Amino acid sequence: KMALSINVPGWRAWLAFRYMNRGLTRADYLKDCRELDKLAALAMAKVCPTCGKVVTGAERQRRWRRK
């Protein structure tokens, strides 16, 4: 199982390299990138206790800065 190192800069480049070694196409790689992005967004997302909406990490940071 591959370790999910999303916050490491250059993880995409590393992934692309891994995929080339395994003989996979760029389309496979991009599809997996999208999946990983979704996972990352979900992992960073929190459900707002008051309105029940899912708040992404970026939004949460923006709100904190505003306060």
N, CA, C and O atoms as a GROMACS GRO file, in nm:
protein
  268
    1LYS      N    1   0.085  -0.121   0.000
    1LYS     CA    2   0.000   0.000   0.000
    1LYS      C    3   0.088   0.125   0.000
    1LYS      O    4   0.186   0.134   0.075
    2MET      N    5   0.053   0.218  -0.083
    2MET     CA    6   0.134   0.338  -0.095
    2MET      C    7   0.105   0.435   0.017
    2MET      O    8  -0.010   0.459   0.052
    3ALA      N    9   0.210   0.491   0.073
    3ALA     CA   10   0.191   0.592   0.177
    3ALA      C   11   0.136   0.719   0.114
    3ALA      O   12   0.179   0.759   0.006
    4LEU      N   13   0.042   0.780   0.182
    4LEU     CA   14  -0.022   0.900   0.127
    4LEU      C   15   0.055   1.023   0.174
    4LEU      O   16   0.027   1.079   0.279
    5SER      N   17   0.152   1.065   0.093
    5SER     CA   18   0.232   1.181   0.132
    5SER      C   19   0.188   1.299   0.048
    5SER      O   20   0.257   1.340  -0.046
    6ILE      N   21   0.072   1.353   0.083
    6ILE     CA   22   0.012   1.457   0.000
    6ILE      C   23   0.077   1.592   0.026
    6ILE      O   24   0.098   1.670  -0.067
    7ASN      N   25   0.111   1.619   0.153
    7ASN     CA   26   0.163   1.752   0.185
    7ASN      C   27   0.312   1.765   0.155
    7ASN      O   28   0.371   1.870   0.181
    8VAL      N   29   0.374   1.661   0.102
    8VAL     CA   30   0.515   1.670   0.066
    8VAL      C   31   0.526   1.733  -0.072
    8VAL      O   32   0.467   1.682  -0.167
    9PRO      N   33   0.601   1.843  -0.085
    9PRO     CA   34   0.616   1.905  -0.216
    9PRO      C   35   0.685   1.808  -0.312
    9PRO      O   36   0.779   1.738  -0.275
   10GLY      N   37   0.637   1.805  -0.435
   10GLY     CA   38   0.698   1.717  -0.533
   10GLY      C   39   0.645   1.575  -0.527
   10GLY      O   40   0.702   1.486  -0.590
   11TRP      N   41   0.539   1.552  -0.452
   11TRP     CA   42   0.485   1.415  -0.446
   11TRP      C   43   0.426   1.374  -0.580
   11TRP      O   44   0.425   1.256  -0.614
   12ARG      N   45   0.378   1.472  -0.656
   12ARG     CA   46   0.324   1.442  -0.788
   12ARG      C   47   0.434   1.395  -0.883
   12ARG      O   48   0.418   1.299  -0.958
   13ALA      N   49   0.546   1.465  -0.877
   13ALA     CA   50   0.659   1.428  -0.962
   13ALA      C   51   0.705   1.287  -0.928
   13ALA      O   52   0.734   1.206  -1.016
   14TRP      N   53   0.712   1.260  -0.798
   14TRP     CA   54   0.753   1.127  -0.752
   14TRP      C   55   0.654   1.021  -0.801
   14TRP      O   56   0.694   0.913  -0.846
   15LEU      N   57   0.526   1.055  -0.793
   15LEU     CA   58   0.421   0.963  -0.840
   15LEU      C   59   0.438   0.936  -0.989
   15LEU      O   60   0.432   0.822  -1.034
   16ALA      N   61   0.458   1.042  -1.066
   16ALA     CA   62   0.472   1.028  -1.211
   16ALA      C   63   0.588   0.934  -1.242
   16ALA      O   64   0.579   0.848  -1.330
   17PHE      N   65   0.696   0.951  -1.168
   17PHE     CA   66   0.814   0.866  -1.185
   17PHE      C   67   0.780   0.721  -1.156
   17PHE      O   68   0.816   0.631  -1.233
   18ARG      N   69   0.711   0.697  -1.044
   18ARG     CA   70   0.669   0.562  -1.006
   18ARG      C   71   0.582   0.500  -1.117
   18ARG      O   72   0.597   0.383  -1.152
   19TYR      N   73   0.491   0.582  -1.170
   19TYR     CA   74   0.399   0.530  -1.272
   19TYR      C   75   0.472   0.493  -1.399
   19TYR      O   76   0.441   0.391  -1.461
   20MET      N   77   0.570   0.574  -1.438
   20MET     CA   78   0.647   0.543  -1.558
   20MET      C   79   0.721   0.411  -1.539
   20MET      O   80   0.729   0.329  -1.630
   21ASN      N   81   0.775   0.391  -1.419
   21ASN     CA   82   0.847   0.267  -1.390
   21ASN      C   83   0.755   0.147  -1.400
   21ASN      O   84   0.797   0.039  -1.443
   22ARG      N   85   0.630   0.164  -1.360
   22ARG     CA   86   0.537   0.052  -1.363
   22ARG      C   87   0.468   0.038  -1.499
   22ARG      O   88   0.384  -0.050  -1.518
   23GLY      N   89   0.505   0.125  -1.593
   23GLY     CA   90   0.451   0.114  -1.728
   23GLY      C   91   0.307   0.162  -1.738
   23GLY      O   92   0.233   0.119  -1.826
   24LEU      N   93   0.267   0.251  -1.650
   24LEU     CA   94   0.131   0.304  -1.656
   24LEU      C   95   0.131   0.434  -1.736
   24LEU      O   96   0.235   0.498  -1.752
   25THR      N   97   0.014   0.471  -1.785
   25THR     CA   98   0.006   0.590  -1.869
   25THR      C   99  -0.019   0.714  -1.785
   25THR      O  100  -0.050   0.707  -1.666
   26ARG      N  101  -0.004   0.829  -1.851
   26ARG     CA  102  -0.026   0.956  -1.785
   26ARG      C  103  -0.172   0.969  -1.740
   26ARG      O  104  -0.201   1.030  -1.638
   27ALA      N  105  -0.262   0.910  -1.817
   27ALA     CA  106  -0.405   0.918  -1.781
   27ALA      C  107  -0.429   0.848  -1.647
   27ALA      O  108  -0.502   0.899  -1.562
   28ASP      N  109  -0.367   0.731  -1.630
   28ASP     CA  110  -0.380   0.661  -1.502
   28ASP      C  111  -0.332   0.750  -1.389
   28ASP      O  112  -0.396   0.761  -1.284
   29TYR      N  113  -0.216   0.813  -1.414
   29TYR     CA  114  -0.154   0.898  -1.313
   29TYR      C  115  -0.245   1.015  -1.276
   29TYR      O  116  -0.265   1.046  -1.159
   30LEU      N  117  -0.300   1.080  -1.380
   30LEU     CA  118  -0.388   1.195  -1.355
   30LEU      C  119  -0.514   1.153  -1.280
   30LEU      O  120  -0.561   1.224  -1.192
   31LYS      N  121  -0.567   1.037  -1.317
   31LYS     CA  122  -0.687   0.988  -1.249
   31LYS      C  123  -0.658   0.966  -1.101
   31LYS      O  124  -0.737   1.005  -1.015
   32ASP      N  125  -0.544   0.905  -1.072
   32ASP     CA  126  -0.506   0.880  -0.933
   32ASP      C  127  -0.480   1.011  -0.859
   32ASP      O  128  -0.512   1.024  -0.741
   33CYS      N  129  -0.423   1.108  -0.930
   33CYS     CA  130  -0.401   1.239  -0.869
   33CYS      C  131  -0.533   1.298  -0.825
   33CYS      O  132  -0.545   1.354  -0.716
   34ARG      N  133  -0.634   1.286  -0.912
   34ARG     CA  134  -0.765   1.340  -0.878
   34ARG      C  135  -0.821   1.269  -0.756
   34ARG      O  136  -0.877   1.332  -0.667
   35GLU      N  137  -0.805   1.136  -0.752
   35GLU     CA  138  -0.852   1.059  -0.637
   35GLU      C  139  -0.782   1.106  -0.510
   35GLU      O  140  -0.845   1.127  -0.407
   36LEU      N  141  -0.649   1.122  -0.520
   36LEU     CA  142  -0.571   1.163  -0.403
   36LEU      C  143  -0.611   1.303  -0.358
   36LEU      O  144  -0.619   1.331  -0.239
   37ASP      N  145  -0.636   1.391  -0.456
   37ASP     CA  146  -0.680   1.526  -0.421
   37ASP      C  147  -0.812   1.520  -0.345
   37ASP      O  148  -0.831   1.592  -0.247
   38LYS      N  149  -0.902   1.434  -0.391
   38LYS     CA  150  -1.030   1.418  -0.323
   38LYS      C  151  -1.008   1.369  -0.181
   38LYS      O  152  -1.069   1.420  -0.086
   39LEU      N  153  -0.921   1.270  -0.167
   39LEU     CA  154  -0.891   1.215  -0.035
   39LEU      C  155  -0.831   1.323   0.055
   39LEU      O  156  -0.867   1.335   0.172
   40ALA      N  157  -0.740   1.402  -0.003
   40ALA     CA  158  -0.675   1.507   0.075
   40ALA      C  159  -0.778   1.609   0.120
   40ALA      O  160  -0.777   1.653   0.235
   41ALA      N  161  -0.868   1.647   0.028
   41ALA     CA  162  -0.971   1.745   0.061
   41ALA      C  163  -1.060   1.692   0.173
   41ALA      O  164  -1.096   1.765   0.265
   42LEU      N  165  -1.094   1.563   0.164
   42LEU     CA  166  -1.180   1.503   0.266
   42LEU      C  167  -1.108   1.496   0.399
   42LEU      O  168  -1.166   1.522   0.504
   43ALA      N  169  -0.979   1.462   0.393
   43ALA     CA  170  -0.902   1.449   0.516
   43ALA      C  171  -0.891   1.584   0.586
   43ALA      O  172  -0.891   1.592   0.709
   44MET      N  173  -0.881   1.692   0.506
   44MET     CA  174  -0.866   1.825   0.564
   44MET      C  175  -1.001   1.885   0.599
   44MET      O  176  -1.009   1.980   0.678
   45ALA      N  177  -1.107   1.832   0.542
   45ALA     CA  178  -1.240   1.890   0.561
   45ALA      C  179  -1.294   1.858   0.699
   45ALA      O  180  -1.271   1.750   0.754
   46LYS      N  181  -1.365   1.954   0.753
   46LYS     CA  182  -1.434   1.932   0.880
   46LYS      C  183  -1.578   1.978   0.860
   46LYS      O  184  -1.605   2.070   0.783
   47VAL      N  185  -1.669   1.914   0.929
   47VAL     CA  186  -1.809   1.954   0.918
   47VAL      C  187  -1.835   2.065   1.017
   47VAL      O  188  -1.806   2.054   1.136
   48CYS      N  189  -1.890   2.174   0.966
   48CYS     CA  190  -1.921   2.288   1.051
   48CYS      C  191  -2.030   2.248   1.150
   48CYS      O  192  -2.136   2.201   1.107
   49PRO      N  193  -2.007   2.266   1.281
   49PRO     CA  194  -2.104   2.220   1.380
   49PRO      C  195  -2.238   2.294   1.374
   49PRO      O  196  -2.342   2.238   1.407
   50THR      N  197  -2.235   2.421   1.333
   50THR     CA  198  -2.359   2.500   1.334
   50THR      C  199  -2.444   2.475   1.210
   50THR      O  200  -2.564   2.451   1.222
   51CYS      N  201  -2.382   2.481   1.091
   51CYS     CA  202  -2.464   2.471   0.970
   51CYS      C  203  -2.457   2.332   0.908
   51CYS      O  204  -2.534   2.301   0.818
   52GLY      N  205  -2.364   2.245   0.956
   52GLY     CA  206  -2.356   2.110   0.902
   52GLY      C  207  -2.293   2.101   0.765
   52GLY      O  208  -2.292   1.994   0.704
   53LYS      N  209  -2.239   2.213   0.716
   53LYS     CA  210  -2.173   2.210   0.586
   53LYS      C  211  -2.030   2.161   0.603
   53LYS      O  212  -1.970   2.178   0.709
   54VAL      N  213  -1.975   2.100   0.499
   54VAL     CA  214  -1.836   2.056   0.505
   54VAL      C  215  -1.746   2.174   0.472
   54VAL      O  216  -1.759   2.236   0.367
   55VAL      N  217  -1.654   2.202   0.562
   55VAL     CA  218  -1.564   2.315   0.544
   55VAL      C  219  -1.426   2.261   0.508
   55VAL      O  220  -1.369   2.181   0.582
   56THR      N  221  -1.373   2.305   0.394
   56THR     CA  222  -1.241   2.257   0.353
   56THR      C  223  -1.134   2.327   0.435
   56THR      O  224  -1.159   2.428   0.500
   57GLY      N  225  -1.014   2.270   0.431
   57GLY     CA  226  -0.902   2.325   0.508
   57GLY      C  227  -0.875   2.470   0.473
   57GLY      O  228  -0.851   2.552   0.562
   58ALA      N  229  -0.877   2.502   0.343
   58ALA     CA  230  -0.847   2.639   0.300
   58ALA      C  231  -0.948   2.737   0.356
   58ALA      O  232  -0.913   2.843   0.407
   59GLU      N  233  -1.076   2.700   0.346
   59GLU     CA  234  -1.181   2.788   0.397
   59GLU      C  235  -1.164   2.810   0.546
   59GLU      O  236  -1.180   2.921   0.597
   60ARG      N  237  -1.130   2.701   0.617
   60ARG     CA  238  -1.115   2.710   0.760
   60ARG      C  239  -1.004   2.809   0.794
   60ARG      O  240  -1.020   2.891   0.885
   61GLN      N  241  -0.893   2.801   0.721
   61GLN     CA  242  -0.782   2.892   0.748
   61GLN      C  243  -0.823   3.036   0.720
   61GLN      O  244  -0.789   3.126   0.796
   62ARG      N  245  -0.895   3.056   0.610
   62ARG     CA  246  -0.938   3.192   0.576
   62ARG      C  247  -1.024   3.249   0.688
   62ARG      O  248  -1.007   3.365   0.727
   63ARG      N  249  -1.117   3.168   0.738
   63ARG     CA  250  -1.205   3.215   0.844
   63ARG      C  251  -1.127   3.251   0.969
   63ARG      O  252  -1.155   3.351   1.035
   64TRP      N  253  -1.027   3.166   1.002
   64TRP     CA  254  -0.949   3.194   1.122
   64TRP      C  255  -0.874   3.324   1.108
   64TRP      O  256  -0.862   3.401   1.203
   65ARG      N  257  -0.821   3.351   0.988
   65ARG     CA  258  -0.744   3.474   0.970
   65ARG      C  259  -0.833   3.596   0.984
   65ARG      O  260  -0.790   3.701   1.031
   66ARG      N  261  -0.960   3.581   0.941
   66ARG     CA  262  -1.050   3.695   0.945
   66ARG      C  263  -1.082   3.736   1.088
   66ARG      O  264  -1.098   3.854   1.119
   67LYS      N  265  -1.092   3.635   1.176
   67LYS     CA  266  -1.132   3.664   1.314
   67LYS      C  267  -1.031   3.750   1.386
   67LYS      O  268  -1.050   3.784   1.503
   0.00000   0.00000   0.00000
